[in-house]
């Protein structure tokens, strides 16, 4: 079975389906839910062996047309939309992985399309409602405020909301109190409090043109160029080394090697400002070259909480054989003192989501000193870290750490880059 990204058809959406209607009367939450619930569906994706992959949501925007997040469809060979006991097979029509929006089509599908809110009409402080399928719980309504407008620089901005979303909500709808679509819910900042985000609905009007442009760019690629693209780029011709843009995301997998527990860790770009890239509503800020600027929410375990100033690859031109010494106090958690010696090994290759990339192994060995009175304990506990740094991607693609705390407590974990969502 061919990947779904190759099924995109060059059809145009009816422009009228993306135009906002005139003013409407504000609805009570129960009336709003009754009006919209039939227009938000669950998405289920499967691999070539029909094994389940992911779950998400989708919003009906025109007759037989729905929009979801591209990351919901990533790596799927086929997918369906469902509501209650009704299921429809669907195909991809317009992929725009750069904005994480994918339009899908369904034959003989009669669900009522939603109405779009006026472009640029979103206002901080207005009441909003999210409808989706968090954690597989179909047709869930959550209420909140539009708490911020992030990004911008000449185009529509990410919508920040306090309306709750969770895994499975991706691709659902964020609506105003009149029941008009403001945005497509996309991600939540893990461990970042009530920070949830949606792509603005005005992006939907650009889907056909942007999808066709990206597919045309792929057709012009020289032979073999596809091997330098992440599988998650939706077949849209985005190279692995393409600079990150707002809406892109780095998806890591954090594994506790003692228990086997595996947790996804998402660093999503909410703004690029000059040579600085902001992730997860500013909780992590990096330079364009991958060096860490600031960190306030350590969602990646020791990768974040024990991070040196500048990150685990803090030098501009790392070369095999380099060595350096670090003595620093972390800015998160308990502000522990770290004393580490770093050394760089030979260059080799590894695979990131099926693509070969060049990496260097940087080893860190040393001690962590816990807080003790007004200073640090004179007795440290050992910390051993090994990272694989990719000069091509300008970031860490694998992190391994063993930390032996007091009372024989041991932390042994890995954090590995599994895909770049575009």
DRENBA-688413 format. One record per residue (C-alpha): residue in three letters; chain; residue number from 1; x, y, z. Coordinates in steps of 0.05 Angstrom, whole numbers, plus 5000, padded with zeros to 4 digits. Example, Ala and Ser with C-alpha at 12.3 -4.5 7.8 and 13.67 -1.06 7.14 Angstrom:
<atoms>
ALA,A,1,5246,4910,5156
SER,A,2,5273,4979,5143
</atoms>
This chain:
<atoms>
UNK,A,1,5000,5000,5000
UNK,A,2,5028,5068,4982
UNK,A,3,5037,5122,5035
UNK,A,4,4977,5168,5040
UNK,A,5,5020,5229,5023
UNK,A,6,5021,5206,4950
UNK,A,7,4945,5208,4946
UNK,A,8,4939,5284,4945
UNK,A,9,4894,5307,4889
UNK,A,10,4898,5375,4854
UNK,A,11,4827,5398,4869
UNK,A,12,4808,5466,4895
UNK,A,13,4762,5477,4955
UNK,A,14,4700,5519,4945
UNK,A,15,4721,5588,4968
UNK,A,16,4653,5601,4997
UNK,A,17,4663,5546,5048
UNK,A,18,4720,5585,5079
UNK,A,19,4686,5652,5084
UNK,A,20,4659,5674,5151
UNK,A,21,4585,5687,5159
UNK,A,22,4557,5750,5188
UNK,A,23,4546,5763,5262
UNK,A,24,4512,5708,5302
UNK,A,25,4480,5705,5369
UNK,A,26,4522,5680,5427
UNK,A,27,4503,5609,5448
UNK,A,28,4499,5575,5515
UNK,A,29,4551,5519,5520
UNK,A,30,4499,5463,5514
UNK,A,31,4468,5495,5452
UNK,A,32,4537,5507,5422
UNK,A,33,4556,5434,5433
UNK,A,34,4490,5409,5404
UNK,A,35,4503,5452,5342
UNK,A,36,4575,5431,5331
UNK,A,37,4583,5360,5356
UNK,A,38,4564,5330,5289
UNK,A,39,4618,5370,5254
UNK,A,40,4678,5344,5296
UNK,A,41,4699,5273,5283
UNK,A,42,4752,5225,5310
UNK,A,43,4810,5203,5266
UNK,A,44,4844,5135,5270
UNK,A,45,4906,5118,5230
UNK,A,46,4938,5051,5211
UNK,A,47,5003,5025,5182
UNK,A,48,5010,4980,5121
UNK,A,49,4994,4919,5165
UNK,A,50,4930,4952,5190
UNK,A,51,4960,4962,5259
UNK,A,52,4935,5024,5296
UNK,A,53,4983,5083,5297
UNK,A,54,4951,5147,5323
UNK,A,55,4886,5179,5343
UNK,A,56,4864,5250,5333
UNK,A,57,4806,5295,5312
UNK,A,58,4781,5329,5249
UNK,A,59,4733,5386,5234
UNK,A,60,4684,5389,5176
UNK,A,61,4699,5453,5136
UNK,A,62,4661,5439,5071
UNK,A,63,4617,5384,5042
UNK,A,64,4659,5320,5043
UNK,A,65,4720,5358,5068
UNK,A,66,4752,5358,5138
UNK,A,67,4816,5387,5167
UNK,A,68,4862,5354,5218
UNK,A,69,4935,5361,5239
UNK,A,70,4986,5331,5193
UNK,A,71,5023,5300,5252
UNK,A,72,4960,5258,5265
UNK,A,73,4968,5226,5196
UNK,A,74,5044,5218,5200
UNK,A,75,5069,5151,5173
UNK,A,76,4998,5125,5162
UNK,A,77,4983,5081,5103
UNK,A,78,4908,5092,5111
UNK,A,79,4860,5124,5160
UNK,A,80,4787,5131,5177
UNK,A,81,4742,5182,5211
UNK,A,82,4690,5159,5260
UNK,A,83,4636,5184,5306
UNK,A,84,4597,5138,5352
UNK,A,85,4586,5074,5310
UNK,A,86,4594,5107,5242
UNK,A,87,4661,5101,5205
UNK,A,88,4684,5129,5138
UNK,A,89,4747,5114,5099
UNK,A,90,4783,5179,5081
UNK,A,91,4840,5202,5035
UNK,A,92,4889,5260,5039
UNK,A,93,4874,5318,4993
UNK,A,94,4918,5377,5013
UNK,A,95,4978,5368,5060
UNK,A,96,5009,5431,5090
UNK,A,97,5059,5402,5140
UNK,A,98,5092,5470,5148
UNK,A,99,5030,5493,5185
UNK,A,100,5011,5423,5210
UNK,A,101,4945,5426,5173
UNK,A,102,4920,5371,5127
UNK,A,103,4854,5371,5089
UNK,A,104,4822,5304,5077
UNK,A,105,4763,5283,5035
UNK,A,106,4707,5231,5043
UNK,A,107,4658,5207,4990
UNK,A,108,4584,5210,5006
UNK,A,109,4596,5247,5071
UNK,A,110,4540,5293,5092
UNK,A,111,4561,5321,5159
UNK,A,112,4547,5396,5167
UNK,A,113,4607,5442,5156
UNK,A,114,4624,5493,5209
UNK,A,115,4625,5568,5198
UNK,A,116,4691,5604,5202
UNK,A,117,4701,5664,5247
UNK,A,118,4722,5729,5212
UNK,A,119,4796,5730,5195
UNK,A,120,4836,5769,5246
UNK,A,121,4777,5774,5294
UNK,A,122,4807,5733,5351
UNK,A,123,4813,5775,5415
UNK,A,124,4852,5758,5478
UNK,A,125,4802,5748,5534
UNK,A,126,4744,5723,5493
UNK,A,127,4708,5660,5514
UNK,A,128,4726,5599,5471
UNK,A,129,4706,5526,5468
UNK,A,130,4747,5466,5445
UNK,A,131,4713,5404,5417
UNK,A,132,4753,5341,5402
UNK,A,133,4769,5271,5423
UNK,A,134,4821,5275,5479
UNK,A,135,4849,5206,5497
UNK,A,136,4796,5173,5454
UNK,A,137,4737,5204,5491
UNK,A,138,4695,5225,5432
UNK,A,139,4658,5291,5429
UNK,A,140,4689,5324,5490
UNK,A,141,4674,5398,5503
UNK,A,142,4721,5443,5543
UNK,A,143,4713,5517,5559
UNK,A,144,4765,5571,5569
UNK,A,145,4792,5638,5547
UNK,A,146,4834,5659,5488
UNK,A,147,4895,5674,5531
UNK,A,148,4945,5698,5479
UNK,A,149,4964,5709,5406
UNK,A,150,5034,5683,5393
UNK,A,151,5081,5692,5334
UNK,A,152,5059,5736,5278
UNK,A,153,5110,5776,5237
UNK,A,154,5061,5790,5181
UNK,A,155,5017,5728,5183
UNK,A,156,4962,5701,5226
UNK,A,157,4985,5681,5296
UNK,A,158,4980,5618,5338
UNK,A,159,4921,5620,5385
UNK,A,160,4936,5606,5458
UNK,A,161,4878,5583,5500
UNK,A,162,4862,5557,5569
UNK,A,163,4810,5509,5540
UNK,A,164,4836,5440,5558
UNK,A,165,4864,5394,5504
UNK,A,166,4901,5328,5509
UNK,A,167,4929,5274,5463
UNK,A,168,4873,5258,5414
UNK,A,169,4849,5331,5412
UNK,A,170,4898,5347,5356
UNK,A,171,4858,5368,5295
UNK,A,172,4796,5387,5335
UNK,A,173,4761,5454,5334
UNK,A,174,4769,5517,5375
UNK,A,175,4704,5557,5371
UNK,A,176,4680,5625,5393
UNK,A,177,4617,5635,5434
UNK,A,178,4577,5641,5369
UNK,A,179,4598,5572,5348
UNK,A,180,4646,5597,5293
UNK,A,181,4713,5563,5281
UNK,A,182,4772,5603,5307
UNK,A,183,4825,5551,5299
UNK,A,184,4847,5478,5295
UNK,A,185,4873,5453,5362
UNK,A,186,4945,5430,5353
UNK,A,187,4985,5419,5417
UNK,A,188,4992,5432,5491
UNK,A,189,5055,5452,5528
UNK,A,190,5073,5391,5569
UNK,A,191,5083,5408,5643
UNK,A,192,5071,5480,5623
UNK,A,193,5007,5493,5660
UNK,A,194,4944,5511,5621
UNK,A,195,4980,5527,5556
UNK,A,196,4944,5500,5495
UNK,A,197,4950,5523,5423
UNK,A,198,4911,5523,5358
UNK,A,199,4927,5542,5286
UNK,A,200,4884,5601,5263
UNK,A,201,4825,5583,5218
UNK,A,202,4847,5635,5166
UNK,A,203,4904,5588,5148
UNK,A,204,4852,5541,5117
UNK,A,205,4842,5587,5057
UNK,A,206,4915,5577,5038
UNK,A,207,4914,5501,5041
UNK,A,208,4903,5485,4967
UNK,A,209,4956,5533,4941
UNK,A,210,5008,5516,4994
UNK,A,211,4998,5441,4985
UNK,A,212,5004,5445,4909
UNK,A,213,5067,5488,4914
UNK,A,214,5100,5438,4961
UNK,A,215,5081,5378,4918
UNK,A,216,5108,5415,4856
UNK,A,217,5173,5427,4893
UNK,A,218,5179,5354,4909
UNK,A,219,5168,5336,4836
UNK,A,220,5227,5380,4817
UNK,A,221,5275,5346,4866
UNK,A,222,5335,5311,4836
UNK,A,223,5339,5236,4842
UNK,A,224,5357,5213,4912
UNK,A,225,5337,5278,4946
UNK,A,226,5279,5244,4982
UNK,A,227,5330,5206,5024
UNK,A,228,5348,5271,5058
UNK,A,229,5277,5285,5080
UNK,A,230,5244,5262,5144
UNK,A,231,5188,5212,5133
UNK,A,232,5143,5258,5173
UNK,A,233,5149,5317,5125
UNK,A,234,5088,5292,5090
UNK,A,235,5122,5281,5023
UNK,A,236,5123,5356,5014
UNK,A,237,5197,5361,4997
UNK,A,238,5221,5392,5062
UNK,A,239,5294,5374,5074
UNK,A,240,5317,5347,5141
UNK,A,241,5362,5408,5150
UNK,A,242,5309,5460,5133
UNK,A,243,5308,5514,5187
UNK,A,244,5252,5507,5238
UNK,A,245,5191,5551,5229
UNK,A,246,5131,5567,5273
UNK,A,247,5087,5505,5278
UNK,A,248,5144,5456,5268
UNK,A,249,5158,5407,5324
UNK,A,250,5214,5363,5349
UNK,A,251,5186,5298,5374
UNK,A,252,5230,5260,5423
UNK,A,253,5217,5195,5460
UNK,A,254,5238,5192,5533
UNK,A,255,5251,5122,5560
UNK,A,256,5263,5100,5631
UNK,A,257,5311,5043,5620
UNK,A,258,5297,5013,5688
UNK,A,259,5222,5008,5681
UNK,A,260,5213,5010,5606
UNK,A,261,5164,5067,5610
UNK,A,262,5164,5110,5546
UNK,A,263,5136,5181,5543
UNK,A,264,5135,5227,5482
UNK,A,265,5166,5295,5492
UNK,A,266,5146,5350,5442
UNK,A,267,5184,5415,5432
UNK,A,268,5139,5456,5385
UNK,A,269,5162,5521,5354
UNK,A,270,5116,5578,5370
UNK,A,271,5159,5636,5345
UNK,A,272,5223,5649,5306
UNK,A,273,5252,5718,5322
UNK,A,274,5316,5733,5285
UNK,A,275,5367,5681,5307
UNK,A,276,5325,5657,5366
UNK,A,277,5274,5600,5364
UNK,A,278,5221,5596,5418
UNK,A,279,5190,5529,5437
UNK,A,280,5128,5513,5478
UNK,A,281,5106,5585,5492
UNK,A,282,5176,5608,5509
UNK,A,283,5191,5555,5560
UNK,A,284,5252,5536,5518
UNK,A,285,5291,5586,5475
UNK,A,286,5349,5566,5430
UNK,A,287,5394,5601,5380
UNK,A,288,5386,5581,5308
UNK,A,289,5449,5540,5315
UNK,A,290,5415,5498,5369
UNK,A,291,5451,5528,5430
UNK,A,292,5406,5537,5491
UNK,A,293,5389,5608,5512
UNK,A,294,5339,5596,5568
UNK,A,295,5298,5540,5598
UNK,A,296,5241,5546,5648
UNK,A,297,5202,5480,5640
UNK,A,298,5246,5417,5643
UNK,A,299,5200,5369,5605
UNK,A,300,5256,5325,5578
UNK,A,301,5280,5295,5644
UNK,A,302,5355,5301,5657
UNK,A,303,5364,5326,5586
UNK,A,304,5332,5391,5610
UNK,A,305,5340,5391,5685
UNK,A,306,5415,5378,5683
UNK,A,307,5429,5419,5621
UNK,A,308,5494,5460,5620
UNK,A,309,5491,5533,5599
UNK,A,310,5485,5532,5523
UNK,A,311,5459,5461,5523
UNK,A,312,5495,5395,5514
UNK,A,313,5530,5419,5451
UNK,A,314,5550,5490,5474
UNK,A,315,5607,5504,5426
UNK,A,316,5602,5534,5356
UNK,A,317,5649,5486,5321
UNK,A,318,5651,5418,5355
UNK,A,319,5706,5373,5329
UNK,A,320,5728,5302,5347
UNK,A,321,5781,5302,5402
UNK,A,322,5757,5366,5435
UNK,A,323,5754,5368,5511
UNK,A,324,5729,5418,5562
UNK,A,325,5710,5425,5635
UNK,A,326,5643,5449,5662
UNK,A,327,5625,5475,5731
UNK,A,328,5555,5504,5734
UNK,A,329,5491,5510,5773
UNK,A,330,5427,5491,5736
UNK,A,331,5372,5542,5728
UNK,A,332,5314,5493,5739
UNK,A,333,5289,5449,5795
UNK,A,334,5336,5450,5856
UNK,A,335,5391,5491,5823
UNK,A,336,5442,5436,5834
UNK,A,337,5517,5446,5822
UNK,A,338,5546,5402,5766
UNK,A,339,5619,5390,5754
UNK,A,340,5632,5352,5689
UNK,A,341,5688,5335,5640
UNK,A,342,5668,5332,5567
UNK,A,343,5702,5296,5510
UNK,A,344,5683,5288,5436
UNK,A,345,5690,5222,5399
UNK,A,346,5697,5206,5326
UNK,A,347,5643,5223,5275
UNK,A,348,5597,5168,5250
UNK,A,349,5526,5160,5225
UNK,A,350,5460,5143,5258
UNK,A,351,5388,5143,5234
UNK,A,352,5333,5192,5252
UNK,A,353,5266,5166,5230
UNK,A,354,5297,5126,5173
UNK,A,355,5345,5179,5149
UNK,A,356,5421,5174,5159
UNK,A,357,5453,5234,5193
UNK,A,358,5525,5247,5214
UNK,A,359,5535,5251,5290
UNK,A,360,5591,5258,5341
UNK,A,361,5588,5227,5410
UNK,A,362,5600,5275,5467
UNK,A,363,5613,5242,5534
UNK,A,364,5603,5278,5601
UNK,A,365,5629,5247,5665
UNK,A,366,5628,5279,5734
UNK,A,367,5588,5296,5795
UNK,A,368,5525,5330,5819
UNK,A,369,5527,5365,5886
UNK,A,370,5461,5373,5923
UNK,A,371,5442,5434,5962
UNK,A,372,5469,5434,6032
UNK,A,373,5451,5491,6079
UNK,A,374,5470,5556,6044
UNK,A,375,5517,5522,5995
UNK,A,376,5528,5455,5961
UNK,A,377,5542,5388,5993
UNK,A,378,5617,5371,5995
UNK,A,379,5599,5300,5973
UNK,A,380,5575,5291,5902
UNK,A,381,5536,5237,5867
UNK,A,382,5560,5211,5799
UNK,A,383,5529,5232,5733
UNK,A,384,5547,5200,5666
UNK,A,385,5519,5228,5602
UNK,A,386,5529,5210,5529
UNK,A,387,5497,5250,5473
UNK,A,388,5497,5242,5398
UNK,A,389,5503,5311,5366
UNK,A,390,5487,5323,5293
UNK,A,391,5524,5382,5261
UNK,A,392,5475,5377,5203
UNK,A,393,5414,5386,5247
UNK,A,394,5451,5429,5298
UNK,A,395,5420,5390,5355
UNK,A,396,5423,5329,5400
UNK,A,397,5389,5268,5368
UNK,A,398,5401,5221,5427
UNK,A,399,5415,5232,5501
UNK,A,400,5433,5178,5551
UNK,A,401,5443,5192,5625
UNK,A,402,5456,5152,5689
UNK,A,403,5451,5189,5755
UNK,A,404,5462,5153,5821
UNK,A,405,5428,5192,5875
UNK,A,406,5435,5181,5949
UNK,A,407,5405,5120,5982
UNK,A,408,5421,5077,5921
UNK,A,409,5368,5111,5878
UNK,A,410,5387,5108,5804
UNK,A,411,5360,5146,5744
UNK,A,412,5376,5114,5677
UNK,A,413,5341,5146,5618
UNK,A,414,5346,5162,5545
UNK,A,415,5315,5217,5502
UNK,A,416,5316,5203,5427
UNK,A,417,5294,5247,5369
UNK,A,418,5244,5205,5330
UNK,A,419,5217,5255,5279
UNK,A,420,5213,5328,5259
UNK,A,421,5141,5348,5247
UNK,A,422,5134,5401,5194
</atoms>
